[in-house]
Amino acid sequence: MPVQIHISGENAEQAIQEFSVLSAAFVGTVAPAATPDVSAKSIPVVTEKPKQKRQTAKVENEPEVKPEVKPEPEQVEEPDLQEEDASEDPEDIPSSVDLRAKAQEVSKADPANRAKVKELLDNFGCKNITEVPENKRVQFMAELEKLA
């Protein structure tokens, strides 16, 4: 079923007003209040100027701010380990295989020593025997022999 709607007014403003009333009725809202009849020539057109972005003024003689440079903390070396290791010949340093064999021997002699070997590894900062650094192997072997 075709529907025809005819909107008329004395000028374009009235026609638009009538159209807004009709469209409000379709949507179910209240139409805006009617404005007094004013000719199109008397309505001023207002355009907004775009807002300018604020910029901060730069001071020419402003001193530069430099980030603080913190000195790195010095690494503290254990003097006891260094003195013992320096006196040893490279041939006297036990291999990881030797350390592992000694740890197995100590653990088999007394099952309670297994926990002591793990504690010893923790003291040296290692997860397993192969991680024991060469400069600490002589001391590690001495500690294993104390457990035996």
C-alpha positions in Angstrom: 0.0 0.0 0.0 1.7 3.2 -1.1 1.7 6.2 1.2 2.1 9.8 0.1 2.9 12.6 2.5 2.7 16.2 1.4 4.5 18.8 3.6 4.0 22.5 2.8 4.9 25.7 4.4 5.3 29.4 3.6 9.0 29.0 3.6 11.7 26.3 3.9 11.9 26.8 7.7 8.2 26.0 8.2 8.5 23.0 5.9 11.5 21.7 8.0 9.5 22.3 11.2 6.6 20.3 9.9 8.9 17.5 8.8 10.5 17.4 12.3 7.1 17.0 13.9 6.2 14.2 11.5 9.5 12.4 12.0 9.2 12.7 15.8 5.7 11.1 15.5 7.3 8.1 13.7 9.9 7.6 16.4 7.5 8.3 19.3 9.2 11.3 20.8 7.8 14.7 21.5 8.4 17.2 18.7 10.4 20.3 19.6 8.4 23.5 20.3 7.5 25.6 17.3 9.7 28.6 16.8 8.2 32.0 15.8 8.0 32.7 12.1 11.3 34.4 11.2 12.4 34.8 7.6 15.6 33.0 6.5 17.3 36.3 5.9 17.2 37.4 9.6 18.7 34.2 10.9 22.4 34.7 11.5 24.7 31.8 10.6 27.2 31.1 13.4 30.3 29.2 12.6 32.7 28.1 15.4 36.3 28.8 15.0 38.5 25.8 15.6 40.3 26.0 18.9 44.0 26.4 18.8 46.3 24.0 20.5 48.2 25.5 23.4 51.9 25.5 23.1 54.2 26.0 26.0 56.7 28.7 25.5 60.3 27.5 25.6 62.7 29.4 27.7 65.9 30.0 25.9 68.2 30.2 28.9 66.6 27.2 30.7 69.3 24.8 32.0 69.1 21.3 30.7 68.0 18.6 33.1 70.3 15.6 32.9 69.3 12.2 34.3 71.3 11.1 37.3 73.9 8.4 36.5 74.2 6.0 39.4 77.5 4.2 39.7 77.1 0.4 39.5 77.8 -1.4 42.7 81.1 -3.1 42.9 81.0 -6.9 43.0 82.2 -8.2 46.2 84.5 -11.1 45.7 85.1 -13.7 48.4 88.8 -13.5 49.3 88.9 -16.9 51.0 88.0 -18.7 47.7 90.4 -16.6 45.6 93.4 -17.3 47.8 92.8 -21.0 47.9 92.2 -21.3 44.2 95.2 -19.2 43.2 97.6 -21.6 44.9 96.2 -24.7 43.0 97.6 -25.9 39.8 95.2 -26.3 36.9 96.0 -30.0 37.0 94.8 -30.3 40.6 91.4 -28.9 39.8 88.9 -31.7 39.9 86.6 -32.2 36.9 82.8 -32.3 37.2 83.0 -36.1 36.7 85.3 -36.3 39.7 83.0 -34.1 41.8 80.0 -36.2 40.8 81.7 -39.5 41.6 82.7 -38.1 45.1 79.1 -36.9 45.7 77.7 -40.3 44.8 80.2 -42.0 47.1 79.3 -39.7 50.0 75.5 -40.1 49.4 75.8 -43.9 49.2 77.8 -44.1 52.4 74.9 -42.3 54.3 71.5 -41.5 52.8 71.3 -38.4 55.1 74.3 -37.0 53.2 72.3 -36.6 50.0 70.4 -33.6 51.6 73.8 -32.3 52.8 75.2 -32.5 49.2 72.2 -30.5 47.9 72.7 -27.9 50.7 76.3 -27.7 49.7 75.3 -27.0 46.1 72.9 -24.3 47.3 75.7 -22.7 49.3 77.9 -22.6 46.1 74.9 -21.1 44.1 74.6 -24.1 41.8 71.7 -26.4 40.9 73.8 -29.3 40.0 77.5 -30.5 40.2 78.3 -29.6 36.6 77.5 -25.9 37.3 80.2 -25.6 40.0 82.7 -23.2 38.5 86.3 -24.3 38.1 87.6 -21.7 40.6 85.4 -23.3 43.3 85.8 -27.0 42.6 88.7 -27.5 44.9 86.8 -26.1 47.8 83.7 -28.0 46.8 85.7 -31.3 46.8 87.1 -30.5 50.2 83.6 -29.9 51.6 82.5 -33.3 50.1 85.4 -35.0 51.7 84.4 -33.6 55.1 81.0 -35.2 54.7 82.5 -38.6 54.0 
